[in-house]
């Protein structure tokens, strides 16, 4: 099982901006709501990152992270309407 870490200041900022925090992401992943775990599409810009797509409250949320052994450091989260349409509205 992976351990998830995050920047607490970033977490507070995301909760204010999107109404979703890293704790909700971790809970969703643990509850089986991980839709996909992909290579970062912008590999040239973010070579060490991967991208989780997680379903939260019926919406797809992109969560870039850096993996170091069993530790995943969550970088940010972005609700993504295109991924919602692609993965959740079939």
C-alpha positions as CSV (number, residue, x, y, z in Angstrom):
1,X,0.0,0.0,0.0
2,X,1.3,3.4,-0.9
3,X,1.8,6.3,1.5
4,X,0.6,9.7,0.3
5,X,2.3,13.0,1.2
6,X,1.4,16.5,0.3
7,X,2.1,20.1,1.0
8,X,-0.3,21.4,3.6
9,X,-0.3,25.0,2.4
10,X,-1.1,23.7,-1.1
11,X,-3.9,21.5,0.3
12,X,-5.6,24.6,2.0
13,X,-5.3,26.5,-1.3
14,X,-6.9,23.7,-3.3
15,X,-9.8,23.4,-0.8
16,X,-10.5,27.1,-1.1
17,X,-10.2,27.1,-4.9
18,X,-11.9,23.8,-5.8
19,X,-13.6,22.6,-2.7
20,X,-11.6,19.4,-2.8
21,X,-8.4,18.6,-0.9
22,X,-5.8,15.9,-1.0
23,X,-7.4,14.0,1.8
24,X,-10.5,13.4,-0.4
25,X,-8.2,12.2,-3.1
26,X,-6.6,9.7,-0.8
27,X,-9.9,8.5,0.5
28,X,-11.3,8.1,-3.0
29,X,-8.3,6.1,-4.1
30,X,-8.6,3.9,-1.0
31,X,-12.3,3.4,-1.8
32,X,-11.5,2.1,-5.3
33,X,-12.3,5.3,-7.2
34,X,-9.0,5.4,-9.1
35,X,-10.0,5.6,-12.8
36,X,-6.5,5.6,-14.3
37,X,-2.8,5.9,-13.4
38,X,-1.0,7.3,-16.5
39,X,2.3,8.7,-17.5
40,X,2.3,12.4,-17.3
41,X,1.2,13.7,-20.7
42,X,3.7,16.6,-20.5
43,X,6.7,14.3,-19.9
44,X,9.2,16.8,-21.3
45,X,8.1,19.5,-18.8
46,X,7.5,17.1,-15.8
47,X,9.7,14.1,-16.4
48,X,9.4,12.5,-13.0
49,X,5.6,12.8,-12.6
50,X,2.7,10.4,-13.2
51,X,-1.0,11.3,-13.3
52,X,-3.8,9.7,-11.4
53,X,-7.4,10.3,-12.5
54,X,-9.7,9.9,-9.6
55,X,-13.5,10.0,-9.4
56,X,-14.8,12.4,-6.7
57,X,-18.4,13.2,-6.4
58,X,-19.1,12.1,-10.0
59,X,-16.3,14.2,-11.4
60,X,-12.9,13.2,-12.8
61,X,-10.0,14.9,-11.0
62,X,-6.4,14.9,-12.3
63,X,-3.8,14.4,-9.6
64,X,-0.2,14.7,-10.7
65,X,2.3,13.0,-8.3
66,X,5.9,12.0,-7.9
67,X,6.6,8.5,-6.7
68,X,9.6,7.5,-4.6
69,X,9.4,3.9,-3.6
70,X,6.1,3.5,-1.7
71,X,5.7,7.2,-1.2
72,X,3.5,9.3,-3.5
73,X,3.9,13.0,-3.2
74,X,0.7,14.7,-4.5
75,X,1.5,17.9,-6.4
76,X,-1.9,19.4,-7.1
77,X,-5.3,18.5,-8.3
78,X,-7.4,19.7,-11.2
79,X,-11.0,18.9,-11.9
80,X,-11.1,17.9,-15.6
81,X,-14.3,18.1,-17.6
82,X,-12.8,16.3,-20.6
83,X,-11.8,13.3,-18.4
84,X,-15.2,13.4,-16.8
85,X,-16.8,13.1,-20.2
86,X,-14.4,10.4,-21.3
87,X,-14.3,8.2,-18.2
88,X,-17.5,8.8,-16.3
89,X,-20.3,9.8,-18.8
90,X,-20.5,6.8,-21.1
